[in-house]
Amino acid sequence: MLTDRDLQELLDYRTEYSVLSVYLNTDPAEGIVDDYKLHLRSMLKDLELKKDAEAVLRYVDLEHDWSGRGLVVFSCVEGDFLRAYSLAVPVRSRARISDRPYVKPLADLLDSYGGYGVALVDSQEARLFYFSLGELREEEDFSGESVRRTKSGGGSQEPSRSGFTGGQTDLAEDLAERNIKEAAELAARFFSENNVRRILIGGTEDNVALFRSLLPKAWQSLVVGAFPISMRATEKEVLDKSMDVGELAEVRRKERLANTVVTNAAKEHGGVLGLDETLKAVHDGRVQVLLIRDGFLAAGCRCSGCGYLSSQLMEACPYCGGECDEIPDAVEMAVRKVMQLGGEVEVLSREQVVGQFDQIGALLRY
C-alpha cells in the first residue's frame, strides 16, 4: 500500500538527472499479463532514457507479482533510485520524463481513494477499518456489554435517564447508547492515529445517526456517507460498499468545492480561477485546496531561484529576478508545491460539469 511517507519521499526527491515515471493499468478484468507487458514495452521503446526503461522492464519481468490493478514505477538509474508500487485501483497508462517523479496522477488517486475511515456500528459492537487506494484493513473491533441479555430479563428495574422507572427497555436503551458512545470514542482515536480525512459509517439508520452524533464535532464534519450493512459482513463486502458510497460522495463533494471556488473567486475573496492567478497563489503559499481538471497540463516556466511558476515565458523572475527555465507542465509543479506545503489537491473528472469552473482554481487560506 502506498503510504503518506512514500508520497513524501517522492515529493522531496531531487536529482541532477532525469526521472522516468511509469503508470501502467494492470486490471485483470480488462486484460491479461502478456497484454500489459506488451503495452509497457510499446510505451517505453522510443524513450531517451534507455537504462531506466530497461530497469522498469526488468522489475516487471522479475519482481512484480501482478496482484494489483495498477502499477507505478519511478526510475533514475543514474541516481540509484527505483521505487515501485502495486495498487489495488486501476490507473491510466502513461510514461513521463522529468527532473523529478511525476506525482500528479498519485494526487488524483489519493484524493479519490485515500485516507478513509470506515466504521460499522450496532448497539453492541463496532468494527473499524482503514480504507486507502482500494485496500481495506480491519484494524480495531469493539464489543460492549450485551444488550440482548439485558432485554431478555432478570435484574431489577432501575430509573431511566428521565428519572422514571421504565423497566428493561429503558435499561437496554441506556446500555446501547453507552456502547455506541464507547465505540465513538475508540473510533475518534483510530481516525486520529490513521490521519483519516473522510469517514463512512455502516449500520442501521438509528445506530448510524447516534454514532455520528457522539463523535467529536471535528470528526462529524468528515462524515461523507453512510450505508446499511450487516456486522457480520466480509471484508470484501465492506470494501465494495465503501467504494460505491465513497465514489458517489466524492463526486458530490468535489462539485460543492468547485462551486465554492467559483463563488469565492467572484467575490475576490478566498478563491481564484485560471492558471496564472492560481500559480501566483501557489507561489505565495495561500492555497488550501488546489482544484484541477483531470488531464489538464500547461507548459510554462519556473524560476531557478525562488521557484516561482508562470504560464508565461519570462527571462527574469518578477519576484527575485532569477533566471526562468521552460518546463513542460507548470500544473505538475503546482501540485507538488501545494502538497509539500501541506495543502490538498482535488481532481475533477472530465465529465463533471460545474458552473464556471474550467481547468484550474484554488480555495485560499486567506
C-alpha positions, -999 to 999 in steps of 0.1 A, spaced: 0 0 0 13 34 -9 17 54 23 19 91 31 56 85 39 61 71 4 44 101 -12 65 125 8 97 107 -3 86 112 -39 78 148 -33 111 155 -17 133 136 -42 158 158 -60 184 148 -86 205 163 -113 194 135 -136 161 128 -153 135 105 -137 113 81 -156 78 78 -142 56 50 -154 19 44 -147 5 11 -160 -30 -2 -159 -29 -39 -149 -66 -45 -141 -72 -83 -147 -108 -75 -156 -95 -56 -187 -66 -78 -200 -40 -104 -193 -4 -101 -181 11 -106 -215 -10 -78 -230 1 -54 -203 37 -63 -207 34 -57 -245 18 -24 -239 45 -14 -215 72 -22 -240 54 -2 -266 52 28 -242 89 27 -234 105 17 -267 112 52 -281 121 69 -248 155 85 -245 162 70 -210 171 36 -222 187 24 -190 156 35 -170 133 18 -195 153 -14 -191 152 -11 -153 114 -8 -154 110 -37 -177 134 -58 -156 113 -51 -125 81 -60 -142 96 -93 -156 114 -104 -124 98 -89 -94 63 -76 -99 36 -101 -87 7 -88 -108 -17 -90 -78 -30 -54 -82 -50 -34 -107 -24 -7 -112 14 -3 -111 35 28 -107 73 28 -111 98 56 -107 133 51 -120 165 71 -121 194 47 -128 220 74 -127 208 84 -92 204 48 -80 167 53 -74 139 28 -81 105 28 -64 76 6 -74 41 5 -60 14 -21 -68 -21 -5 -64 -55 -21 -58 -71 5 -81 -66 9 -118 -45 38 -133 -44 54 -167 -13 41 -185 14 67 -193 51 74 -191 67 107 -183 103 120 -181 111 149 -159 137 162 -134 117 146 -105 90 119 -100 57 127 -118 32 126 -89 1 144 -102 -17 111 -110 -10 99 -75 -26 131 -61 -57 122 -80 -57 86 -67 -51 96 -31 -78 122 -34 -104 97 -47 -94 66 -28 -71 77 1 -75 83 38 -109 68 45 -120 56 80 -149 31 79 -169 23 110 -195 -5 112 -217 0 143 -246 -15 161 -259 -13 197 -233 -37 209 -203 -39 185 -182 -18 163 -157 -27 136 -132 -1 124 -113 -1 90 -88 20 72 -95 22 35 -69 36 11 -62 32 -26 -87 3 -29 -73 -16 0 -92 -22 32 -76 -32 66 -96 -40 96 -76 -25 125 -99 -24 155 -131 -40 169 -151 -33 199 -177 -53 218 -197 -37 246 -220 -51 272 -247 -74 260 -279 -55 252 -297 -87 243 -291 -102 278 -305 -71 294 -335 -71 272 -342 -108 279 -349 -103 316 -335 -109 351 -324 -80 372 -344 -53 389 -359 -23 374 -340 9 377 -348 46 370 -343 56 334 -324 87 323 -355 108 326 -360 98 362 -389 74 357 -389 37 361 -390 23 326 -380 -13 331 -358 -34 309 -365 -15 278 -350 17 293 -320 -2 306 -314 -17 272 -316 17 255 -292 32 281 -268 3 276 -269 5 238 -262 42 239 -233 36 263 -218 10 240 -221 33 210 -206 62 229 -176 40 238 -173 29 202 -174 65 191 -145 74 215 -125 44 202 -132 55 166 -121 90 172 -87 78 184 -85 54 155 -93 81 130 -67 104 145 -39 78 146 -45 69 109 -48 105 97 -82 98 83 -96 126 60 -131 112 53 -154 89 72 -180 63 61 -204 47 86 -223 14 81 -252 2 101 -289 8 107 -302 44 102 -307 49 140 -274 35 150 -255 55 124 -272 87 135 -264 81 172 -228 71 165 -223 102 143 -238 125 170 -215 111 196 -183 117 175 -164 149 183 -176 177 160 -143 178 141 -149 141 130 -186 146 124 -177 172 97 -157 145 79 -185 120 75 -193 118 38 -216 88 36 -234 60 53 -249 27 43 -268 -3 57 -247 -34 62 -245 -65 85 -220 -65 113 -210 -100 100 -202 -87 65 -170 -99 50 -141 -75 43 -149 -78 5 -185 -67 12 -173 -38 33 -148 -28 6 -173 -30 -22 -199 -9 -3 -172 16 8 -160 20 -28 -196 26 -42 -207 50 -15 -173 68 -13 -171 74 -50 -206 89 -51 -198 111 -21 -166 122 -37 -183 134 -69 -208 155 -49 -181 168 -25 -159 180 -54 -189 197 -71 -196 216 -40 -159 225 -36 -158 237 -73 -189 259 -68 -173 273 -36 -142 282 -55 -162 299 -83 -183 319 -57 -152 330 -37 -133 340 -69 -163 361 -80 -162 379 -46 -124 382 -49 -120 367 -15 -110 332 -6 -107 318 -41 -91 322 -75 -97 308 -110 -75 304 -140 -39 293 -144 -19 325 -138 -39 336 -107 -37 301 -93 0 298 -99 6 331 -82 -15 319 -51 6 287 -51 38 307 -50 25 329 -22 17 298 -1 -20 308 1 -35 276 -14 -55 255 9 -71 233 -18 -59 231 -54 -86 220 -78 -77 208 -113 -94 192 -142 -82 156 -149 -56 156 -176 -50 194 -176 -14 204 -182 2 236 -194 37 245 -204 53 274 -186 84 285 -168 99 281 -133 123 304 -116 156 286 -107 159 308 -77 126 311 -57 106 285 -77 80 310 -90 57 294 -116 41 310 -146 24 300 -178 42 329 -195 78 326 -207 99 351 -190 136 360 -190 137 370 -154 115 363 -123 93 392 -112 98 382 -76 135 377 -72 150 385 -106 163 349 -110 166 331 -144 135 313 -155 136 279 -172 109 265 -195 90 235 -181 66 211 -199 40 212 -172 35 240 -147 4 223 -133 25 193 -121 49 217 -103 20 235 -87 6 201 -74 40 193 -59 44 226 -42 9 226 -27 13 191 -13 48 199 1 32 229 19 5 207 34 -23 217 11 -47 194 -6 -52 186 -43 -86 177 -57 -91 164 -93 -124 169 -112 -132 143 -137 -135 154 -173 -172 145 -173 -181 167 -143 -197 200 -154 -195 226 -126 -208 261 -133 -180 285 -143 -151 262 -133 -129 253 -162 -95 238 -158 -79 250 -126 -86 271 -94 -80 271 -57 -96 277 -24 -74 300 -4 -62 301 32 -66 339 33 
